[in-house]
Amino acid sequence: MAEIIAGVIPNKMARNRWRGILRYGLFNGLKLRYKLRRDNSIPSCNLAICAIAKNEGPYFKEWIEWHLNQGVEKFYIYDNDSADNTRQVLEPYIKRGVVEYNYFPGLQRQLPAYDDCLERHRTDTRWIAFIDIDEFIVPIKDKSIPQFLSRFNDASVVEINWLIYGSGGAQKQTPGGVMERFKCHSKPDHILNRHVKSIVNPRRVYSVIGCHEVARIKGKAFDSHGNTIKQNFRDRQPQQDVIRINHYAVKSYEEFLNKRARGRARGQVKKRIRGLEYFDRFDLNDISEQ
């Protein structure tokens, strides 16, 4: 119903915002606004990441350690019925209080996981980034992600562009971390890099829209240059000079096939398995950092 009603709105940004509001529910939205106006609690966590994952065990350690070094304090991990060593890898971080682990089985669980995270952590977390395990937030002009965010105290959301990394011709998975093994990426202005992921103030948003945007309660959305966002991300040129998200969408061909077999956390039953053309589309190796 939310898709049908929002679909008649001609402006893309307004349409997406109303899609998120209607998904959340108008009555629920009124209750939330009432609750938040009366909540003056101080968040105990400045910056957290929320992610849903299935059978990503081999990649978690590098991903968590990288973001800890960039100033992330907590990870809200939703385990979508993993059958590998995910829980074993996460256990030390769970014991340290760095990871909050949630077992979250079922189909089409990405958006429900994100919504659940918002409801749980609206008032105890200042910022929440919604990204995947194959995405690494990389500050370019700041020493940390919190230093970057310090310029956005009045923001509801900050959107950060991808920089897509390809396989570099690798057919098989080899030892080493993802960031160490894959050094070739797309041209910065490639159209796929227009995609964004969001870092949000959970007190100022209702819910997620897809996996890229959120529906705001109040306040403004900004790009990484500090400009107020007035166009949908698909209509804007990508920015990677201040901060970016390294997106290792395919890795080696062997790893892509494993990723394909896991299915998509968001996709419908008939669309859970990516087509093989996905590899060709995202295997972008135009520029080498070596």
N, C-alpha and C positions, 0 to 999 in steps of 0.2 A: 504493500500500500504506500509506503514511504517513497519507493521508486516511482510509482505511478503519479503520485501527487507532485513530487519534486520535478518530474520529467517535463511538466508543462511550463516550467519557469525558463525563459529564454537565456538569461544571463548565466554563464557557466559557474561562476563563483557563487552567486546567490543560490543556484540550483543545488550545488554540492553542499552548501551550508544547511539548507533546508532539508536535504536528504538526511544529514546527520541529526538534526533536531527532531525530525519526525521518527527516525529510528529510535531515538532516546525516549520519545513520547512527550507530548506537550504538558500533560499533568505532572509527569516525573520531572520535567524541566522546571516547572514552577516550584515544586517542592525543593529541588536542588538549590535554586537561587535563594529561596527563603532560608535554607539551612546555612549556606555559605555566607550570607550577610551577617549571620550571628556567630560565626566561627572566627575567633581571633587567635587561634593556636599558632605556634611557631613551628615550621617544619623541622623535623629532626634530621632529615637527609636533604642535602642540597641538590644532588644530581644522581639520578638512577636511570637504568636502561631496562626496558621491558621487551622481551622477545619470546616467541613461541618456536619450538624446535622439535624435530623428530629425527632420531638417529644421527645426531650431530656430535656425538661424544668426542671423536678425534680432534674436533676443531675448537672446543670450548676453552681449553686452557690458554691458548694463544690469544683468543678473542677477549677473554676476561682480563688477562694480564695487561694487554695493550690498553684497554679502557681504564683500568685502575691507574695506569701510569699517566693517563690523560685527565684524571680528576674525577672519574666516576666512583661513587661510594657504594652503590647497591645495584643488584641485578635481580629483577623480578622475572624468573624463568618459568615458562609454562611448557611442560613436557607433554607433547602430543603423542603419548603412547609409544615411547621409544623402546626398542628391543635390543639396543646396543649397550655400551658402557657409560651412557650419559650420566646416570645417577652416581656411579662410582667416581667419575671425573669431577662431578660437582660437589661431592660429599665434603671435601676439605673446606671449600668455600661456604658451604651451608653451615658447617660447624663454626666457622669464623664469623658468621653473621653477614657475610658479603652477599650471598645468594639466598633469596627467598624462593623456595622450590614449590611449584604447584603441578600436581599430576592432572593433566587436562586432555583426556582421550576424546575421540570422536571425529566426525567429519565437519568441515567448514568451521574450524575453531579459532581462526586467527582473530577475527573481529570480536567475537565473544571474549577471547583472552585479553585483548586490549581494553575492552570495556570493563571487564572485571578488575583489571589493574587500576584503571582510573577510579573506580568506585572504592577500592581498598585504600588507595594512597592519595586521595585528593588533598588531604590536609597535613600529611606527614612528610611529603616530598615536594621540594620547591620546583624541580624540573624533572620531567620524564622524557627520555628519548625512545621512540618506537622504531627499532631497526631489527634486521635479521642477523643470523650468525655469520653470514658471508659478507657482512658490511662492517667497515671499520671507520669510525669518525676520526678525521685527521685535521687538527688545527694547523694552519699554515702560518698565520701572522701572530698567533698567541701561543703562550707556553702550555696552555691547557684549555679544555672545553669550558670550565667555569670562568676562566678569564675572558674568553670570547663572549659568554653569556652575560657577563657583568655589564655589557653595554645595552642589554635588553630588559632592564628591570620592569618596564611597563608593558612588556609584550605578553600576549596570550600564547603565541606560537612563533617559532623561528624555523623556517624551512631551509634545508641544506641539500645541495645538489649531489648527485652521483658523479663518480668518475669510474667508468667501467673498465675492468682489467680482464684480458683474455687469457687463453691457455698458453700462449707463447709457443704453441706447437707441441706441447706435452701430451702424450697419449696415455701414459700410466702415472699413477700416484707414486711419488717418491718421498723419501724422508725430508723433514723440515717443515717450517711454518708456511702458511699461505702467503704472507707478505714477503717472505724470503724467496719463495719459489716462483712467484708470478710478478714480473717486473714490466710487462708490456701492457699498455692501456690504449684506449680509444683516443681520438682527437677530442680535446676538451669541449668543442662545440657540437659534437655528435648529438643528434636529436634524442637519443636514448638518455643522455646525461641531463636532459631537462627534468627527468624524474627527480623527486625530492623525498626526503624523509623528515619527519617533524620532531622537534624538541618542544614540549608543551609545558605550560603552567597548568597543572591539573585542576586548579581552582577556577580556571577561566574557560574551560571547554566542557561541552556536553559529552561528546563521543567521537569516535574516529569515523572517517569517511574513507572507505577502501582501506588501504594500508599506507597511504601517503599523506593524507590531510586530516584535519579535525574540524568539528563544528564548534565555533566559539560561542561562549556565553556573553563575553564582553571583551573589550580590548582589541588590539590590532595584531595582524600577522605581518611578519617581516621576512625579507630575504637576508642572506648572509652579509650583504653590504649595508644593512640597516634601513633599506627602503621599505616603505609600506607596500604590501602586496596588493595589487589592483587587477592582476590577471591570473588566470589559472596557470599552474606550473608548465603545462604543455604549450603555452603560448609565450613563455619567457625564455630568454637565452640563459644557459647554465652559467653558474658562478663557482669557480673552484680556487680562487686566489686568496681567500680569507680563511675558509674552512671547506672541507669536502668530505664525502663518504666514498671511500674506496670500496667498490662493489665487485667482489670476485664471484661473478654469477655462474661461471662454468668450471673454473679450475682446469684440471686435466680432463681429457675425454672420458677416461675411466671414472673419475669422480663425478662428472656430469651424469653419466649413466646411473650411478648410484643415487644421485640427487633426484633424477627423473623417476627412479623406481619408488622413492619415498613418497612421491605425490606432493601436492600443494596443500598447505595448511588452510588456504582460503578457498580454493576452487570447489566448484560443485562436483558431484560424483562423476559426471561424464567428462569433466575438465581437470580432474586432479592430476593426471599424467601429462607432463609437458610433451609436446611434439619434438622430434629430432631437429626440426628447423630452429628451435630455440638456441641450440648450440651455435649454429651458423650466425644467427642474429646477434648473439652476445659475445662471440669469440672475436673480440676487437683488439688488435695488436699493432696499432698504427705507430705508437711511440714507445721506445724502450728506455727505461731508466738506468740500464746497465752501462 
